[in-house]
């Protein structure tokens, strides 16, 4: 899809306007987010993404629209995995519920900026080195295998481990261990100190870079259009804050999520390898966007259904054990 500089600027300005409206309407005043509020905003962001996809359909045809929806759904499903880590981060830094919305808003904005840098670099590499599709495909297949291994492990408790960047910041800049409202920096005893609010925002924003390592190659496996890659990532990330509050309690019930994501990443990895072979002149079939979209949606649907069934069985088994223990 041929996108002019004017279109890019209008898109970025439009996204900035939506983010600003989100902040002033729902996030300006710190408060605990209700399920009703989270559900309403989640629907709003999904509808906005759908309208954007329909707009692409009218402006560019079915190909870019299909690529956007496939990319958006993939990024949205992969971002759900981020929420597990966000829960760990919130617990690690003991973020009061009233401030969690502000933390997520700024953290997601940091992640969006960093992903834009990743997308720009990825687009430049792909434009000059077509063999990189082999690397992306192999990396996604390897990541899919690692996800399966992690899902099959017996680790029951996870802990958030600070990344090197965050540790370097904490060593270099003194901080206080007490929250001061939404302030990021305070002055105590003549010293300028970082608050936990700033540290946890950096933790969420920079930790997302690790997730971008597989999500960016994954969406480039669906489309090489940098405009679609960026907008799909933007819409997926901007609705992530509300999704955190909406399904936070349901995350533990998605017990098969890692298996579903591994299938999706493995599928896209194979698609990338086939595309690379095709670009090299090898007569191999390529997987179309409609097929990709159908496979992704089917995998997510099956994963959700099997996860909820497995969770109900585990809950019933736990309830039966509790009754047996009470009888004893």
C-alpha positions in Angstrom: 0.0 0.0 0.0 1.5 3.3 -1.1 1.2 5.7 1.9 2.2 9.3 1.5 4.0 11.4 4.1 0.8 13.4 4.6 -1.1 10.2 5.4 1.6 9.2 7.9 1.4 12.5 9.6 -2.4 12.5 9.7 -2.3 9.0 11.2 0.2 9.9 13.9 -1.8 13.0 14.8 -5.0 11.0 14.9 -3.5 8.5 17.2 -2.1 11.3 19.4 -5.6 12.8 19.5 -7.2 9.5 20.6 -4.5 9.0 23.3 -5.1 12.5 24.6 -8.9 12.0 24.7 -8.4 8.7 26.5 -6.2 10.5 29.1 -8.5 13.4 29.7 -11.7 11.4 29.7 -10.6 8.3 31.7 -7.1 8.6 33.0 -6.5 12.2 34.1 -7.7 11.7 37.7 -6.2 8.7 39.5 -8.9 6.2 40.5 -9.6 2.5 40.7 -10.9 1.3 37.3 -14.3 -0.5 37.4 -15.2 -3.5 35.2 -17.8 -1.3 33.5 -15.3 1.4 32.7 -12.7 -1.1 31.5 -15.3 -2.9 29.4 -16.5 0.3 27.8 -13.1 1.5 26.8 -12.1 -1.9 25.6 -15.1 -1.9 23.2 -14.2 1.6 22.1 -10.7 0.7 21.1 -11.8 -2.5 19.3 -14.4 -0.5 17.4 -11.9 2.2 16.5 -9.5 -0.5 15.2 -12.3 -2.1 13.2 -13.3 1.3 11.7 -9.6 1.9 10.8 -9.5 -1.5 9.0 -12.7 -0.7 7.1 -11.2 2.6 6.1 -8.2 0.7 4.7 -10.6 -1.5 2.8 -12.1 1.5 1.0 -8.8 3.3 0.5 -6.5 0.4 -0.4 -8.7 -2.6 -1.1 -9.0 -6.0 0.5 -5.3 -6.8 0.7 -4.2 -4.1 3.1 -7.4 -4.4 5.1 -6.9 -8.2 5.5 -3.3 -7.6 6.5 -4.3 -5.1 9.1 -6.9 -7.3 10.7 -4.6 -10.3 10.7 -1.8 -8.2 12.2 -4.1 -6.6 14.8 -5.5 -9.9 16.0 -2.1 -11.4 16.2 -0.6 -8.5 18.1 -3.7 -8.3 20.4 -3.4 -12.0 21.3 0.4 -11.7 21.9 -0.2 -8.7 24.0 -2.4 -10.7 26.4 0.8 -12.6 27.3 2.2 -9.2 28.4 -0.5 -8.9 30.9 0.9 -11.8 33.0 4.1 -9.8 33.3 2.3 -6.6 34.1 0.5 -8.3 37.0 3.9 -9.5 38.3 5.3 -6.0 38.0 2.4 -4.4 39.8 2.9 -6.9 42.6 6.6 -6.5 42.7 6.4 -2.7 43.2 3.2 -2.8 45.3 1.4 -0.3 43.1 -1.7 1.0 44.8 -4.8 0.2 42.7 -5.7 3.9 42.4 -2.4 4.5 40.5 -2.3 1.4 38.3 -4.1 3.1 35.4 -1.6 6.0 35.2 1.3 3.5 35.4 -0.1 1.5 32.5 -0.9 4.5 30.4 2.6 5.9 30.5 4.2 2.5 30.3 2.2 1.6 27.2 3.2 4.9 25.6 6.9 4.2 26.3 6.4 0.7 24.7 4.7 2.2 21.7 7.6 4.6 21.0 10.1 1.8 21.4 8.1 -0.5 19.1 8.0 2.3 16.5 11.8 2.3 16.5 11.8 -1.5 16.2 9.4 -1.3 13.3 11.4 1.3 11.5 14.6 -0.7 11.8 12.8 -3.9 10.7 11.3 -2.3 7.6 14.7 -0.9 6.6 16.4 -4.3 7.0 13.7 -6.1 5.1 13.8 -3.6 2.3 17.6 -4.2 1.8 18.1 -7.8 2.9 15.4 -10.2 1.8 17.3 -13.1 3.4 16.3 -11.8 6.8 12.9 -13.6 6.3 14.8 -16.8 6.9 16.1 -15.5 10.2 12.7 -14.1 11.3 11.0 -17.4 10.3 13.6 -19.6 12.2 13.4 -17.3 15.2 9.6 -17.5 15.4 9.7 -21.3 15.1 12.3 -21.4 17.9 10.2 -19.1 20.0 7.1 -21.3 19.5 9.1 -24.3 20.7 10.3 -22.3 23.8 6.7 -21.3 24.6 5.6 -25.0 24.5 8.6 -25.9 26.8 7.6 -23.2 29.2 4.0 -24.2 29.2 4.9 -27.8 30.0 7.3 -26.8 32.9 6.2 -27.3 36.4 6.9 -23.8 37.6 3.9 -22.7 39.7 5.1 -19.3 40.8 6.7 -16.6 38.7 8.6 -13.6 39.8 9.4 -10.4 37.9 13.1 -10.0 37.4 14.3 -6.4 36.7 16.0 -6.0 33.3 19.5 -4.6 33.1 18.4 -1.2 32.0 16.2 -0.8 35.0 18.9 -2.0 37.4 21.3 0.5 35.8 18.8 3.3 36.3 18.3 2.4 39.9 22.0 2.3 40.5 22.7 5.6 38.8 19.8 7.6 40.2 18.8 7.5 43.9 15.2 6.7 44.6 12.6 6.7 47.4 10.6 3.6 48.4 7.4 5.5 49.1 4.8 6.6 46.6 4.1 10.4 46.4 0.8 10.4 44.5 1.5 10.5 40.7 4.8 12.4 41.1 7.7 10.9 39.3 10.5 12.8 41.1 10.5 14.4 44.6 13.1 16.4 46.6 13.9 15.1 50.0 16.7 16.5 52.1 18.0 18.6 49.2 18.3 15.5 47.0 16.2 14.8 43.9 14.9 11.2 44.1 12.9 9.0 41.7 9.7 7.6 43.1 8.5 4.0 42.6 5.9 5.5 40.2 8.7 6.4 37.7 10.5 3.1 38.2 7.4 0.9 37.6 6.5 2.9 34.4 10.0 2.3 33.1 9.7 -1.4 34.0 6.5 -1.9 32.0 7.7 0.2 29.0 11.1 -1.5 28.7 9.9 -5.0 29.5 7.6 -4.8 26.5 10.7 -4.6 24.3 11.3 -8.3 25.1 7.8 -9.1 23.8 8.5 -7.0 20.7 11.3 -9.3 19.8 8.8 -12.0 18.7 5.7 -9.8 18.0 7.4 -7.6 15.5 8.8 -10.4 13.4 5.4 -12.1 13.6 3.5 -9.2 12.1 6.2 -8.7 9.4 5.4 -12.3 8.6 1.9 -11.2 7.7 2.7 -8.0 6.0 5.8 -6.1 5.0 4.0 -2.7 4.9 5.5 -0.6 7.7 2.3 1.5 7.9 0.1 -1.5 8.6 2.7 -2.9 11.0 2.8 0.3 13.0 -1.0 1.0 13.1 -1.8 -2.7 14.0 0.7 -2.4 16.9 -0.6 1.0 17.9 -4.3 -0.1 18.2 -3.3 -3.4 19.9 -1.2 -1.6 22.5 -3.5 1.3 23.2 -6.3 -0.9 24.3 -4.0 -3.0 26.5 -4.5 -0.8 29.6 -8.2 -1.4 29.7 -7.8 -5.0 28.9 -5.6 -5.4 32.0 -8.4 -4.3 34.2 -11.1 -6.2 32.3 -9.6 -9.7 32.2 -7.0 -9.4 35.0 -8.9 -11.9 37.1 -9.3 -14.2 34.1 -5.7 -14.5 33.1 -5.0 -17.5 35.3 -7.9 -19.3 33.6 -6.2 -19.0 30.2 -4.2 -22.1 30.9 -3.7 -23.0 27.3 -2.7 -19.6 26.1 1.0 -20.4 25.7 0.1 -23.4 23.5 -2.2 -21.3 21.3 0.4 -18.5 20.9 3.1 -21.1 20.1 0.9 -22.5 17.3 0.4 -19.0 15.9 4.1 -18.1 16.1 5.1 -21.4 14.5 2.5 -21.0 11.8 3.8 -17.5 10.9 7.3 -18.7 11.1 6.6 -21.4 8.5 4.8 -18.7 6.4 7.9 -16.6 6.6 10.2 -19.4 5.5 7.9 -20.2 2.5 7.9 -16.5 1.6 11.7 -16.4 1.8 12.0 -19.5 -0.4 9.6 -18.0 -2.9 11.6 -14.8 -3.0 14.7 -16.9 -3.7 13.1 -18.4 -6.8 12.0 -21.7 -5.3 8.6 -23.0 -6.5 6.8 -23.3 -3.1 3.2 -22.4 -2.2 2.7 -19.2 -0.2 0.1 -18.8 2.5 -2.5 -16.1 1.7 -3.7 -13.5 4.2 -7.3 -14.9 4.3 -5.8 -18.3 5.3 -3.6 -16.7 7.9 -6.5 -14.8 9.4 -8.6 -17.9 9.5 -5.9 -20.0 11.2 -5.2 -17.3 13.8 -8.8 -16.8 14.7 -9.5 -20.5 14.9 -6.5 -21.2 17.1 -7.5 -18.4 19.5 -11.1 -19.6 19.6 -10.0 -23.2 20.3 -7.4 -22.1 22.9 -10.0 -20.0 24.8 -12.6 -22.8 24.9 -10.2 -25.5 26.0 -8.6 -23.1 28.6 -12.0 -22.3 30.2 -13.0 -26.0 30.3 -9.7 -27.0 31.8 -10.0 -24.2 34.4 -13.5 -25.3 35.4 -12.2 -28.9 35.9 -9.4 -27.7 38.0 -11.7 -25.5 40.1 -14.1 -28.5 40.6 -11.2 -30.7 41.6 -10.0 -28.1 44.1 -13.5 -27.8 45.6 -13.8 -31.6 45.9 -10.5 -31.7 47.8 -11.5 -28.9 50.1 -14.7 -30.8 51.0 -12.8 -34.0 51.6 -10.4 -32.2 53.9 -13.2 -30.6 55.7 -14.9 -34.0 56.3 -11.7 -35.4 57.6 
